[in-house]
Every structure is written in structure tokens, then in C-alpha cells.
Amino acid sequence: MEECACLCGVGSSPGCRCRQQCQGPAEMAAAEEKHVEANAAARCCAGSGGIESPMPPLHCSLQDLPVEMLMEIFASLPGNALPSLAQACTKFHHILHTDRIWRRRCREEYGVRETLQNLEKIGMSYREVYVKLFPYRHILGLWQLDTEDYRTLLNVVVDGLCITGWTYGPSLDTHVDGPLQFEPSFRIRLTERKSATVECMEGRLRRPHNRHMQIQKDRLTIHCNKTDHRKDLTARLREDRELVLGREDRYQYDCLAYRRLYLPPSHPDDLIRPGLFQGNYDAFGLKIVMLSFHGKYARVTKITGDSIGMLEIHLMRRIQLLEGKIFRNFKQLCRVVHEIDEQVIREQQQQQQQQEDGTEESEGHGWQRPAQPSVGESGAAASEEQPVPFVLPVGVRSIDQNYPRTCRMCFYGVDTVTLSGSAYRKRFPGVFILFDENHFGFTWLELKYFILYGRVQNTFQNVEAPSPQAFLEMLKDIHSEPP
């Protein structure tokens, strides 16, 4: 990536011939200026019988702008667009060798926070750092371990002058408001002059050793030449979470496959800001879920854990709180939810029958999102809703007793759970409880169990979906069985 001396190592233009013998910058600029002058002369002579016009039309060129203004413009452009500008003229070529431009691109695109003083000590420039990072730009962000046994989270970031992959490790003692706990999984050093190697940082002895990485579309595969990762990770799961894995032979941790995760896009009419939340499902630690909004529905998708499931909240089926009295009468709460559940099942059966008969088209129930959300409550309305007292109904269990004592809204919801390695799905109707901007909960009526979710406070980079459709495709992929 660094063999090109004229900045075309990070996305050269189609006309670049830097691997061959080419003209110097000055000759290229002179040829370009002659070409511009010839075109201007032709335009002046056109329509005048070949007589040159004494007053050529005035024009403004980008080259006429001050250097400081050009530096500001170039620094705001994507880094892979700058090599083409460098070939336009000698002035642009010299300006684009200014390290201030590449420092901004490194910070905005990759999150590099290294100081220029540290780079000077090792003899590197920000342009060289950008060139080093460019081949690995597609692995930065969030990834989910693609396995049918236990799914976990991988966060790949630029850490100083290294690219580090951090694996999420659930904590037994952390409250839902605590930060996520991460352990290093692999590292790529950017200071190496030759092609960088992927160093594995897992295993019982934690001694770095080489890994092979393969990047495909929304897929990341890491193969390690150390074959005892399977035993190491299984032992760590037992030690940290007291979880005995019954199918050790199905774990192949010397070859890990990940799928890319995008964070959900936000809309002004969303009930609260979507994103990642964590909750205490059981005694084995916190698990991560993703809250997203889809018009009349909201979805809570499980990201980590040993089960595949989706909690669907029907935002058009709100449950009246009756100033909090609904929580004190569990039988009444169950009766209200069961009535809504029966109505939902009947409507879905009728809709399915109409679709089979060809009398009605699908309304987009499921993954699609209407252009204008149909929810009657907006995010502003949810924040202005007067809170009412909240208590766990008698007989309902919960691991987390430190839950908010007031809530704002309740909706009917249904949780569909698929255990790992099984095609059997179980649906659990219940109550979705909105406490505030950063907390919500769900009560399984059949199981008499309540889970509190708190917003993940960690910040992540390179997690925006390129399009709404790409985010929906990712959600479908999460609910599919791993290959």
C-alpha cells in the first residue's frame, strides 16, 4: 500500500500509472495548464470566424483560492478521494502532503487520537498512519460471534498505533447501568514497516501468536494456529460464569466467524433513543440486546447469550397504568394482556388467510419501516408523560431489585425464544414497561419474571449502517442460524 509515492496508495484514480514510469508533477501540471488554455482559446474563437476575442470571459478556478482555505476543504473530504486531487496540479500535490489534513482524516474516519510528538519519535506521519489503516478499514466496528452455542460481542477499534479487537465478557457483579467489560482478543501493530501481522492475545498463557484474518462482505473470519483455544475459552466460561457447556466438541475457537453489527438508526418520533441495552436474564451475567423502532412496532433483539430471540413491542396497543394500580393487581394485568394477545393472534391469522387467498397484500408487518411512523406517541410525548409509581406485582421474580420506582408507559409485547441448536420456538406474551430514556423492562406473565434493561454507556465508532435496508438485512441475519 505504500509503494506509491504520489498519494495514490489509498484509492488511486483510474488514470494513475504510478507503478510505471510516469511524468513528474511539474510536467503534469504544465500539460494540464496547456490543455486548459487551449480549451479557453477555442471557446473564445468559436462563433467569431476564427478571430480571437479581445476580452476573454472571466473564470474562477479552485487553484486561485488561498492555501489555508484549500487545506480546510481538502481536510473535510474522505481520505480515499484525496489521491485524485493530488494528481490535478502541483499546488494540490504539495498541499496534500500537509500532515494536518491527514491527522483530521485519521481522527474522523478511524478515531486515531495519537499525538504528533509520539509519531515523530517513531518516524511516522499521519499520512503513513492513514495508509496503514486503509486496508483494515472494513474490520473497525462491532461484530457478533456467529455460533449456535454462545454469541458474544467483538469491538474492533484503533487503539493508539494498534488495531485491537476487544471481546465482551459479561460480568456477574455489574449493574445494568455499569460499563461493558472487554478483554483483548487480537492486535495489529501499525508501526511495522512490512505488512502487519495479526497477533492473537487469547489463551491460558496470553502469549501473542499469529492469527490469519479473512474479510468478506459483513463477515470476519479469524483462524488461529494455536489449537487449544477451544479448551481455554470453555474453561474460562466455567470459571467466570459457572456455565458448563454440554457440547464442547461444537466449539471451534481456533477458527472464529463474526457477522457485522450496525446500531439502529434514530428517528425524531421514536419513543426513546434506540441503541444497545443490557439486562440480567439469569445468574450467568449481563446480556446485551438491541432496541430498534419500526413504525408501529419496536424490537428488542438479543445480541449475546445462548438463545436466539426477539421481543416485539406493539406500540399501538398501550396498556393503561391507572396511576400504577395495574401493577398491584396481577390477575387484572394478566387478563388485560391475554385479551390483547388473543386479539393479535386472531388478526394475524386473518391476515395470513387473506394473503393466502390473494385478497390482501402484506402491510409490511415484520421488518419493514414506513416512511412516516404511525405511532401516536413521539419521543417528546414520552418524555412529557407524567410518571406513575411502579412496583413488581406480587409473585413476580427478578434478579435485579434495584429498578426504578416510577414508569411512564406500558405496552403489550411478545417474546419469541429459540434455544440454541433447536428449531422449537416459544412465545411469551407480557408487558413492556418504559421507565425513562435509559431504562425499560419486560415482565413475562407466564413465567412471572421481570427483567430490567439499562442503556449501554460505552461509545462505539464505525457502527452506522450504510442504509436503512442494510440495517434490516442485518437484523434478519442475526435471527438466522449460523452456517
HELIX and SHEET records of a PDB file:
HELIX    1   1 CYS A    8  VAL A   10  5                                   3    
HELIX    2   2 PRO A   25  CYS A   45  1                                  21    
HELIX    3   3 LEU A   62  ASP A   64  5                                   3    
HELIX    4   4 VAL A   67  ALA A   75  1                                   9    
HELIX    5   5 GLY A   79  ALA A   81  5                                   3    
HELIX    6   6 LEU A   82  ALA A   86  1                                   5    
HELIX    7   7 THR A   90  ILE A   95  1                                   6    
HELIX    8   8 ASP A   99  TYR A  110  1                                  12    
HELIX    9   9 LEU A  116  ILE A  122  1                                   7    
HELIX   10  10 TYR A  126  LEU A  133  1                                   8    
HELIX   11  11 PHE A  134  ILE A  139  5                                   6    
HELIX   12  12 HIS A  229  ARG A  241  1                                  13    
HELIX   13  13 GLU A  248  ARG A  250  5                                   3    
HELIX   14  14 LEU A  322  PHE A  327  5                                   6    
HELIX   15  15 PHE A  330  ASP A  357  1                                  28    
HELIX   16  16 GLY A  379  GLU A  384  1                                   6    
HELIX   17  17 PRO A  468  ILE A  478  1                                  11    
SHEET    1   A 9 GLY A 141  LEU A 145  0                                        
SHEET    2   A 9 LEU A 153  ASP A 159 -1                                        
SHEET    3   A 9 CYS A 162  TYR A 168 -1                                        
SHEET    4   A 9 PHE A 182  ARG A 189 -1                                        
SHEET    5   A 9 VAL A 198  CYS A 200 -1                                        
SHEET    6   A 9 HIS A 209  GLN A 216 -1                                        
SHEET    7   A 9 ARG A 219  CYS A 224 -1                                        
SHEET    8   A 9 CYS A 255  LEU A 261 -1                                        
SHEET    9   A 9 GLY A 141  LEU A 145 -1                                        
SHEET    1   B 9 GLY A 275  ASP A 282  0                                        
SHEET    2   B 9 GLY A 285  HIS A 294 -1                                        
SHEET    3   B 9 TYR A 297  LYS A 302 -1                                        
SHEET    4   B 9 SER A 307  ARG A 318 -1                                        
SHEET    5   B 9 MET A 409  LEU A 419 -1                                        
SHEET    6   B 9 ARG A 425  ASP A 436 -1                                        
SHEET    7   B 9 HIS A 439  TRP A 444 -1                                        
SHEET    8   B 9 TYR A 449  ARG A 455 -1                                        
SHEET    9   B 9 GLY A 275  ASP A 282 -1                                        
SHEET    1   C 2 VAL A 388  PRO A 389  0                                        
SHEET    2   C 2 THR A 406  CYS A 407 -1                                        
END                                                                             
